[in-house]
Each structure stands twice: as structure tokens, then as C-alpha cells.
Amino acid sequence: IKPGEKVLDWPTRKRIALGTSRGLEYLHEHCNPKIIHRDVKAANVLLDEEFEAVVGDFGLAKLVDVRKTDVTTQVRGTMGHIAPEYLSTGKSSERTDVFGYGIMLLELVTGQRAIDFSRLEEEDDVLLLDH
């Protein structure tokens, strides 16, 4: 949290978390074909004036036949929010979105970014993979 920024109260954080989870549940369980978002993060959750959450930005989303459990693609997403198994196999699934949701929850609860790339020193290595 930056100095001077308003901190969200706990009921508001809970509303955002639950709204986001309902949105992901809809994409994964109620769409046919189901939708894997592949870039779940705070910046892709839109909030109305009452802090009701809506999952947005479907630029990296993939449609998956309901009979399949995953889809193999070129790895796309935001570093720090990409599930490790997606990075290593190129296979995305609902679990990929759940990982991103978990990172988003961590940030929502702590008020800090999960990974702060600005803290990296010049000599630190950042591995970016592209399959």
C-alpha cells in the first residue's frame, strides 16, 4: 500500500473475493464451452461503485470443450500470476485460473503485490519462459 492510498475494509475485500470467485465458477462450470481465463489478477477484475466484482479482459481466454480437462497452448499471462504447471507443460485448465485467483487473494488480504519486480537488483535473474 502506498502512502495516502485508501485501504479497503474487510467486508469490501470479502465482497471482491466472493464476486471474483462467482465469476470464475460461472466461466468454468456454467459456460458451454467452458472458458479458461488464463490471466486472473486484480487488474482484470472490474469493480462497480459498490465494489461488486466482475471478471474482465478476456484477451487471453480459451474456450475448452466440456469433455476436456485442459488445453495445450503457448504460455501467456502475467508473470507472478501464472501457475507453475502451466509454465512447465503449456497446459491450462480451471486450476490455472484458481492459481491466479489465489495470488489475487494474497494481494487483496495483504495489500501488497505478491511479486514486486521493482525490488529486483540488476544482477538478479528473472526467467521468462515461452513454449
Residue pairs with C-beta under 8 A, 6 or more apart in sequence:
1 7
1 111
1 112
7 111
8 16
8 51
8 108
12 51
13 108
13 109
15 50
15 51
15 52
15 53
16 45
16 47
16 51
16 53
16 108
17 53
17 105
17 108
18 53
19 45
19 52
19 53
19 54
20 40
20 45
20 53
20 55
20 101
20 104
21 101
23 45
23 53
23 54
23 55
24 37
24 40
24 55
24 94
24 97
24 98
24 101
27 34
27 35
27 36
27 37
27 55
27 97
28 34
28 35
28 36
28 94
28 97
32 66
33 63
33 64
33 65
33 66
34 63
34 64
34 66
34 94
35 58
35 61
35 62
35 63
35 64
36 61
36 62
36 64
36 71
36 92
36 93
36 94
36 96
36 97
37 44
37 55
37 58
37 60
37 61
37 97
37 100
38 60
38 61
38 62
38 76
38 77
38 86
38 92
38 96
38 97
39 57
39 59
39 60
39 61
39 76
39 77
39 78
39 81
39 100
40 55
40 81
40 97
40 100
40 101
40 103
40 104
41 78
41 81
41 100
41 103
41 104
42 104
42 107
42 108
43 57
44 55
44 56
44 57
45 53
45 54
45 55
45 56
45 104
46 53
46 54
46 55
46 56
47 53
47 54
48 54
60 76
60 77
62 71
62 73
62 92
64 70
64 71
64 93
69 93
70 91
70 92
70 93
71 91
71 92
71 93
72 89
72 90
72 91
72 92
73 90
73 92
74 90
74 130
74 131
75 82
75 86
75 87
75 90
75 129
75 130
75 131
77 86
77 100
79 115
79 117
79 126
79 128
80 103
80 113
80 114
80 115
80 117
81 99
81 100
81 103
81 104
81 114
82 96
82 99
82 100
83 92
83 95
83 96
83 99
83 100
84 99
85 91
85 95
85 96
86 92
86 96
86 99
87 129
90 131
103 114
106 114
107 113
107 114
117 126
120 126
